[in-house]
């Protein structure tokens, strides 16, 4: 073996960490010595019969405007260009428009009612119009954080405090793994639109839960996972000698300290080895028909939202429990009409294709699909390169489909200008409680002791299941 390619023990230990690709070499011994098995979930879970087995969360990062998607307000058009009534905004948190003259911005598109359900959907979303009877639109969402990163953190973890477990981690911790060859929580990202916001990896972190439950980000192009393929010149015989030594060191250390992170590392090594075979097969779309590729608008290897939607379907087919797609480009402070057109063109058809594909394969009935951003946009005008809207947390829209949710339903509502959620208000914590309920988990009975407290995804504030939307 070439000396330049020889990996000594110290270098290997310094560079492995929890990297799935780097750790892939350790699996055979882990399996042979019985150190790793598929995580079964917590005893007594699920608490009740689940309607959903898995979740696909389609996150429109940046905050899509509810007033250009699902929330039609005729009064908004009537007051277009006039001063925003102070009764709506006085004392309310506003992001970039704070202290500025506020004017009403009417809709920048037309709305019509679609389907037997009569859902209002804008012209920006022609493919959503086709699935009006498949989705339940929640038009009364509220959150607590008005800037992007803390709002994402709140949506993903139930708190603005960084470092807490994400919902995908909580769910896999409670329910366990369905796949032996792929992570239970996978994240895919795509870009297109205005001002793509950075997404920190802590949004899919495991917090105080063992690291084995953190989300694994797959790359949009190139190798899906770093180092999933062996480096050139690495000899299998030398690998195995090194593997055996390191595996024994881990096992001996774990016997002494009983550290869950060591068990996590051993588990990661095992998963990594299996991923060396399963991931290339997963991302090879050559087995998909041209009809399916065209339905999604996917081109293999292009890193698009469309390709990620198709990968999401393939992931859940192979047992991944929680898949999260981020499309970064929805931060429309200006040029809203232009960039809504761009973002919608990139995401509307693939989203419809995903739901259609899941339905055709009999997967939608036990797969919960969620669409939404970290917050909405203001009814007030903000101009940077054309009409735009500022961040808004007092009322916005999301939708859910499949997995035990009533189809073709509009739930809740905002006031006449789309500012405040006023009917059947749904807090992010209520959303989390409902998500868990659909997966068979009672959020009141799902906690983890941390720093002397029983920590929950839904926190300590009141949270309720949205019973009106349950099938």
C-alpha positions as CSV (number, residue, x, y, z in Angstrom):
1,X,0.0,0.0,0.0
2,X,1.3,3.5,-0.9
3,X,2.6,5.2,2.3
4,X,0.8,8.4,1.3
5,X,-2.5,6.6,1.5
6,X,-1.9,4.8,4.7
7,X,-4.1,6.0,7.5
8,X,-2.5,5.7,11.0
9,X,-4.7,5.2,14.1
10,X,-4.2,8.7,15.5
11,X,-5.1,10.4,12.2
12,X,-8.2,8.2,11.9
13,X,-9.4,9.0,15.4
14,X,-8.9,12.7,14.9
15,X,-10.9,12.8,11.7
16,X,-13.7,10.4,12.2
17,X,-15.9,12.1,14.8
18,X,-19.5,11.2,13.8
19,X,-19.0,11.6,10.0
20,X,-20.9,8.8,8.4
21,X,-18.6,8.5,5.5
22,X,-15.3,8.5,7.4
23,X,-16.7,6.0,10.0
24,X,-18.0,3.6,7.4
25,X,-15.0,1.3,7.8
26,X,-16.0,0.1,11.3
27,X,-19.2,-1.7,10.6
28,X,-18.3,-5.3,10.0
29,X,-16.8,-5.8,13.5
30,X,-19.7,-4.0,15.1
31,X,-22.1,-6.5,13.5
32,X,-19.9,-9.5,14.2
33,X,-19.5,-8.6,17.9
34,X,-23.2,-7.8,18.4
35,X,-22.6,-4.2,19.4
36,X,-25.2,-2.6,17.2
37,X,-28.8,-3.3,16.5
38,X,-31.7,-1.3,14.9
39,X,-33.0,1.1,17.5
40,X,-36.5,-0.1,18.5
41,X,-37.8,3.2,20.0
42,X,-39.0,3.8,23.6
43,X,-40.9,1.3,25.5
44,X,-44.7,1.8,25.3
45,X,-44.5,3.8,22.1
46,X,-46.6,4.6,20.2
47,X,-49.2,5.6,22.9
48,X,-52.1,5.0,20.5
49,X,-52.7,3.7,17.0
50,X,-50.9,6.1,14.7
51,X,-52.5,7.4,11.5
52,X,-49.1,8.4,10.1
53,X,-45.9,6.3,10.0
54,X,-43.6,9.0,8.6
55,X,-43.4,12.7,7.7
56,X,-42.2,14.8,4.8
57,X,-41.8,18.4,5.8
58,X,-41.6,20.8,2.8
59,X,-40.0,24.0,4.3
60,X,-40.3,27.1,2.2
61,X,-37.4,28.9,3.9
62,X,-37.6,32.6,4.0
63,X,-41.3,32.9,4.8
64,X,-43.8,32.6,1.9
65,X,-46.5,35.2,1.7
66,X,-49.9,33.8,2.8
67,X,-51.4,36.8,1.0
68,X,-50.0,35.5,-2.3
69,X,-50.8,31.8,-1.8
70,X,-53.8,30.8,0.3
71,X,-55.3,33.8,2.3
72,X,-57.6,35.8,0.1
73,X,-58.7,39.2,1.5
74,X,-60.9,41.4,-0.7
75,X,-60.6,44.3,1.8
76,X,-56.8,44.3,1.2
77,X,-57.3,45.2,-2.4
78,X,-59.9,47.9,-1.5
79,X,-57.4,49.6,0.8
80,X,-54.4,49.2,-1.5
81,X,-52.0,52.2,-1.1
82,X,-53.8,53.7,1.9
83,X,-52.4,54.1,5.3
84,X,-52.4,50.9,7.3
85,X,-55.0,51.3,10.2
86,X,-53.0,51.8,13.4
87,X,-55.5,49.6,15.2
88,X,-53.8,46.6,13.6
89,X,-50.2,47.5,14.1
90,X,-49.9,49.6,17.3
91,X,-47.6,48.0,19.8
92,X,-47.1,45.0,17.5
93,X,-43.6,43.5,16.6
94,X,-42.5,44.4,13.1
95,X,-39.1,43.6,11.6
96,X,-37.7,46.0,9.0
97,X,-40.8,48.3,8.8
98,X,-40.6,49.3,12.4
99,X,-40.9,53.1,12.8
100,X,-41.8,53.6,9.1
101,X,-45.0,54.9,7.5
102,X,-47.1,51.8,6.8
103,X,-49.2,51.5,3.7
104,X,-51.5,48.6,2.7
105,X,-50.3,46.4,-0.1
106,X,-53.0,44.6,-2.0
107,X,-52.7,41.1,-3.4
108,X,-50.1,40.8,-6.2
109,X,-52.1,38.1,-7.9
110,X,-55.6,36.8,-8.3
111,X,-57.4,34.2,-6.2
112,X,-60.1,31.7,-7.2
113,X,-61.8,28.8,-5.4
114,X,-60.9,25.3,-6.5
115,X,-62.1,21.8,-6.0
116,X,-65.3,20.6,-4.4
117,X,-63.9,22.1,-1.2
118,X,-63.8,25.6,-2.7
119,X,-60.3,26.3,-1.3
120,X,-58.9,29.7,-2.2
121,X,-55.6,29.3,-4.0
122,X,-53.7,32.0,-5.9
123,X,-52.6,32.0,-9.5
124,X,-49.0,31.6,-8.4
125,X,-49.8,28.0,-7.6
126,X,-51.6,26.4,-10.5
127,X,-50.5,22.9,-9.5
128,X,-51.8,23.4,-5.9
129,X,-55.1,24.3,-7.5
130,X,-55.2,20.7,-8.8
131,X,-54.8,19.3,-5.3
132,X,-57.2,21.6,-3.5
133,X,-59.2,18.6,-2.3
134,X,-56.2,16.8,-1.0
135,X,-54.7,19.4,1.3
136,X,-55.9,20.9,4.6
137,X,-54.9,24.6,4.7
138,X,-54.3,26.0,8.2
139,X,-54.9,29.8,7.7
140,X,-54.4,30.8,11.3
141,X,-50.8,29.9,12.2
142,X,-48.9,32.1,14.7
143,X,-45.3,31.9,15.9
144,X,-43.2,33.9,18.4
145,X,-40.0,34.8,16.5
146,X,-39.8,37.5,13.9
147,X,-36.4,36.9,12.4
148,X,-35.4,34.0,10.2
149,X,-32.9,32.0,12.2
150,X,-34.8,32.0,15.5
151,X,-38.1,31.5,13.7
152,X,-36.7,28.4,12.0
153,X,-35.3,27.2,15.4
154,X,-38.8,27.7,17.0
155,X,-40.5,25.9,14.1
156,X,-38.1,23.0,14.3
157,X,-37.5,22.6,18.0
158,X,-40.4,24.4,19.8
159,X,-38.1,27.0,21.3
160,X,-35.9,29.9,20.2
161,X,-33.1,28.5,22.4
162,X,-30.4,27.0,20.1
163,X,-29.2,23.5,20.8
164,X,-32.6,21.8,21.6
165,X,-33.7,18.6,19.7
166,X,-35.4,19.1,16.4
167,X,-38.8,17.5,15.8
168,X,-37.3,14.9,13.5
169,X,-34.9,13.8,16.2
170,X,-37.7,13.7,18.8
171,X,-39.8,11.5,16.6
172,X,-37.0,9.0,15.8
173,X,-36.0,8.9,19.5
174,X,-39.6,8.0,20.4
175,X,-40.6,5.7,17.6
176,X,-37.3,4.2,16.6
177,X,-35.9,3.2,13.2
178,X,-37.8,1.6,10.3
179,X,-34.7,1.2,8.1
180,X,-31.4,-0.6,8.8
181,X,-29.6,0.9,5.8
182,X,-30.6,4.6,5.9
183,X,-30.8,7.3,8.6
184,X,-34.2,7.8,10.2
185,X,-33.9,11.6,9.6
186,X,-32.7,13.0,6.3
187,X,-32.4,16.7,5.2
188,X,-32.3,17.9,1.6
189,X,-31.8,21.5,0.5
190,X,-32.3,23.5,-2.7
191,X,-31.9,27.1,-3.8
192,X,-33.9,29.4,-6.1
193,X,-35.5,32.8,-5.6
194,X,-34.5,36.0,-3.7
195,X,-31.9,36.2,-1.0
196,X,-31.6,32.5,0.0
197,X,-31.3,32.4,3.8
198,X,-28.5,30.2,5.3
199,X,-29.9,27.2,7.2
200,X,-27.7,26.2,10.2
201,X,-27.3,22.4,10.8
202,X,-28.6,22.9,14.3
203,X,-32.0,23.1,12.7
204,X,-31.9,19.3,12.4
205,X,-29.7,18.7,15.5
206,X,-30.4,16.2,18.3
207,X,-29.7,18.6,21.1
208,X,-29.6,16.7,24.4
209,X,-30.8,13.5,22.8
210,X,-28.1,11.0,21.7
211,X,-26.4,12.1,18.5
212,X,-27.6,9.1,16.6
213,X,-31.0,10.9,16.3
214,X,-29.6,14.0,14.5
215,X,-30.7,14.6,10.9
216,X,-28.2,13.7,8.2
217,X,-27.9,16.3,5.4
218,X,-27.6,14.8,1.9
219,X,-25.7,16.8,-0.6
220,X,-27.8,18.0,-3.6
221,X,-25.0,17.3,-6.1
222,X,-22.0,14.9,-6.2
223,X,-21.7,12.2,-3.6
224,X,-24.9,12.4,-1.4
225,X,-22.8,11.9,1.7
226,X,-19.2,13.0,2.1
227,X,-16.7,10.0,2.0
228,X,-19.4,7.5,1.3
229,X,-17.0,6.0,-1.3
230,X,-13.6,4.6,-0.3
231,X,-10.6,6.8,-1.1
232,X,-8.4,5.6,-4.0
233,X,-5.6,3.3,-2.9
234,X,-7.1,2.2,0.4
235,X,-6.6,-1.5,0.8
236,X,-9.4,-3.6,2.4
237,X,-6.9,-5.7,4.4
238,X,-5.3,-2.7,6.1
239,X,-8.7,-1.2,6.7
240,X,-9.9,-4.3,8.6
241,X,-6.8,-4.4,10.8
242,X,-7.3,-0.7,11.7
243,X,-11.1,-1.2,12.2
244,X,-10.6,-4.1,14.6
245,X,-8.3,-2.1,16.8
246,X,-10.5,1.0,16.9
247,X,-13.6,-1.0,17.5
248,X,-12.1,-2.8,20.5
249,X,-10.9,0.6,21.9
250,X,-14.4,1.9,21.6
251,X,-15.9,-1.2,23.2
252,X,-13.4,-1.2,26.1
253,X,-14.0,2.5,26.7
254,X,-17.8,2.1,26.7
255,X,-17.5,-0.8,29.3
256,X,-15.7,1.6,31.6
257,X,-17.8,4.8,31.2
258,X,-21.1,3.6,29.7
259,X,-21.2,6.8,27.6
260,X,-24.2,6.9,25.2
261,X,-22.1,8.9,22.7
262,X,-19.7,6.0,22.4
263,X,-22.6,3.7,21.6
264,X,-23.8,6.4,19.2
265,X,-20.3,6.4,17.5
266,X,-20.4,2.6,17.1
267,X,-23.9,2.8,15.7
268,X,-22.8,5.5,13.3
269,X,-20.0,3.3,12.1
270,X,-22.4,0.5,11.4
271,X,-24.9,2.8,9.6
272,X,-22.1,4.3,7.5
273,X,-21.1,0.9,6.2
274,X,-24.6,0.0,5.2
275,X,-25.0,3.4,3.6
276,X,-22.0,2.7,1.3
277,X,-24.3,0.3,-0.5
278,X,-27.8,1.8,0.1
279,X,-27.1,5.5,-0.7
280,X,-25.8,5.1,-4.2
281,X,-28.7,2.9,-5.0
282,X,-31.1,5.4,-3.4
283,X,-29.8,8.3,-5.5
284,X,-29.6,6.4,-8.8
285,X,-32.7,7.5,-10.5
286,X,-32.1,5.4,-13.6
287,X,-34.8,3.1,-12.5
288,X,-37.4,5.8,-12.5
289,X,-39.5,6.1,-15.7
290,X,-39.2,9.2,-17.9
291,X,-42.9,9.8,-17.2
292,X,-42.1,10.0,-13.4
293,X,-39.1,12.3,-14.0
294,X,-41.3,14.5,-16.2
295,X,-44.1,14.6,-13.7
296,X,-41.7,16.0,-11.0
297,X,-39.7,18.1,-13.5
298,X,-36.6,16.3,-12.1
299,X,-33.2,16.0,-13.7
300,X,-31.0,13.5,-11.9
301,X,-28.1,15.1,-10.1
302,X,-29.2,18.7,-10.6
303,X,-29.8,19.4,-6.9
304,X,-33.2,20.9,-7.5
305,X,-36.3,20.9,-5.3
306,X,-37.9,18.7,-7.9
307,X,-35.2,16.0,-7.6
308,X,-35.3,16.3,-3.8
309,X,-39.0,15.7,-3.8
310,X,-38.4,12.5,-5.8
311,X,-35.6,11.5,-3.4
312,X,-38.0,12.1,-0.5
313,X,-40.4,9.6,-1.9
314,X,-37.6,7.1,-2.4
315,X,-36.4,7.7,1.1
316,X,-39.7,7.0,2.8
317,X,-40.2,3.9,0.6
318,X,-37.0,2.6,2.1
319,X,-38.0,3.3,5.7
320,X,-36.7,6.8,6.5
321,X,-39.1,8.2,9.1
322,X,-38.6,12.0,8.8
323,X,-37.5,13.8,5.6
324,X,-37.2,17.6,5.6
325,X,-36.8,19.6,2.4
326,X,-35.6,23.2,2.6
327,X,-36.1,25.4,-0.5
328,X,-34.2,28.6,0.2
329,X,-35.5,31.7,-1.7
330,X,-38.8,32.9,-0.2
331,X,-37.5,36.1,1.6
332,X,-39.5,38.6,-0.5
333,X,-38.9,42.0,1.0
334,X,-39.0,43.4,-2.5
335,X,-39.7,42.2,-6.0
336,X,-42.4,39.9,-4.6
337,X,-44.2,39.4,-7.8
338,X,-41.1,38.4,-9.7
339,X,-39.6,36.1,-7.0
340,X,-42.9,34.5,-6.1
341,X,-43.1,33.5,-9.8
342,X,-39.6,32.0,-9.6
343,X,-40.1,30.2,-6.3
344,X,-43.5,28.9,-7.4
345,X,-42.2,27.7,-10.7
346,X,-39.5,25.7,-8.9
347,X,-41.7,24.2,-6.2
348,X,-45.3,24.1,-7.2
349,X,-45.2,21.3,-9.8
350,X,-42.8,19.0,-7.8
351,X,-45.0,19.4,-4.7
352,X,-48.1,18.3,-6.6
353,X,-46.1,15.5,-8.2
354,X,-45.0,14.2,-4.8
355,X,-48.6,14.1,-3.4
356,X,-49.8,12.5,-6.6
357,X,-47.0,9.9,-6.6
358,X,-47.6,9.1,-2.9
359,X,-51.3,8.7,-3.6
360,X,-50.8,6.4,-6.6
361,X,-48.4,4.2,-4.6
362,X,-50.8,4.0,-1.6
363,X,-48.3,5.8,0.6
364,X,-50.2,9.1,1.2
365,X,-52.6,7.5,3.6
366,X,-49.9,6.9,6.2
367,X,-47.4,9.6,5.2
368,X,-48.0,13.1,6.6
369,X,-46.9,15.8,4.2
370,X,-46.4,19.4,5.6
371,X,-45.9,22.6,3.6
372,X,-45.0,26.0,5.1
373,X,-42.3,28.4,6.1
374,X,-41.0,29.9,9.4
375,X,-43.6,32.8,9.3
376,X,-45.7,34.8,6.8
377,X,-45.5,38.3,5.3
378,X,-47.1,41.6,6.3
379,X,-50.2,43.1,4.7
380,X,-48.1,46.3,4.5
381,X,-45.9,47.4,1.6
382,X,-42.1,47.2,1.6
383,X,-40.3,48.3,-1.4
384,X,-36.9,47.0,-2.5
385,X,-36.9,46.4,-6.3
386,X,-40.7,46.4,-6.5
387,X,-43.4,45.7,-4.0
388,X,-42.6,43.4,-1.2
389,X,-43.7,42.4,2.3
390,X,-41.9,42.3,5.6
391,X,-41.7,39.3,8.1
392,X,-45.0,38.6,9.9
393,X,-45.7,36.3,12.8
394,X,-49.3,37.1,13.8
395,X,-51.1,35.1,11.1
396,X,-49.9,33.0,8.2
397,X,-50.7,29.8,6.3
398,X,-49.4,26.2,6.2
399,X,-50.9,23.0,4.9
400,X,-51.0,19.3,5.8
401,X,-52.0,16.3,3.8
402,X,-52.3,12.5,4.1
403,X,-51.4,10.7,7.3
404,X,-54.8,11.0,9.1
405,X,-55.6,14.6,8.1
406,X,-59.0,15.5,6.6
407,X,-58.5,16.4,3.0
408,X,-60.0,19.5,1.3
409,X,-60.4,21.5,4.5
410,X,-59.7,25.2,5.4
411,X,-59.0,25.6,9.1
412,X,-59.0,28.9,11.0
413,X,-58.7,32.4,9.6
414,X,-57.1,35.8,9.8
415,X,-58.8,39.2,10.1
416,X,-60.0,41.2,7.0
417,X,-56.5,42.3,6.2
418,X,-54.7,39.1,6.9
419,X,-52.8,40.6,9.9
420,X,-54.0,38.7,13.0
421,X,-55.1,35.1,13.3
422,X,-58.6,35.5,14.8
423,X,-60.4,32.2,14.2
424,X,-59.2,28.8,15.6
425,X,-55.7,30.1,16.2
426,X,-53.0,27.5,15.7
427,X,-49.7,28.1,17.6
428,X,-46.5,26.3,16.5
429,X,-46.8,24.2,19.7
430,X,-50.3,23.1,18.6
431,X,-48.8,22.1,15.3
432,X,-46.2,20.0,17.1
433,X,-48.8,18.4,19.3
434,X,-50.9,17.5,16.3
435,X,-47.9,16.1,14.4
436,X,-47.0,13.9,17.3
437,X,-50.6,12.8,17.8
438,X,-50.9,11.7,14.2
439,X,-47.7,9.6,14.7
440,X,-49.4,7.9,17.8
441,X,-47.6,10.0,20.4
442,X,-49.3,11.9,23.3
443,X,-47.1,15.0,23.7
444,X,-48.0,15.3,27.4
445,X,-46.3,11.9,27.9
446,X,-43.3,12.4,25.7
447,X,-40.3,14.0,27.6
448,X,-36.6,13.6,28.3
449,X,-35.0,14.6,31.6
450,X,-32.4,17.3,31.0
451,X,-30.8,19.6,33.6
452,X,-33.3,18.5,36.1
453,X,-36.4,19.3,33.9
454,X,-38.7,17.1,31.9
455,X,-38.2,18.6,28.5
456,X,-40.8,18.2,25.7
457,X,-41.0,19.3,22.0
458,X,-44.2,21.2,22.9
459,X,-42.6,22.8,26.0
460,X,-44.3,23.8,29.2
461,X,-46.8,26.3,27.7
462,X,-50.3,24.9,26.8
463,X,-50.4,23.1,23.5
464,X,-53.4,21.4,22.0
465,X,-54.1,18.8,19.2
466,X,-56.0,20.4,16.3
467,X,-58.9,17.9,16.5
468,X,-60.9,19.6,13.8
469,X,-58.5,18.6,11.1
470,X,-58.2,14.9,12.1
471,X,-59.8,12.4,9.8
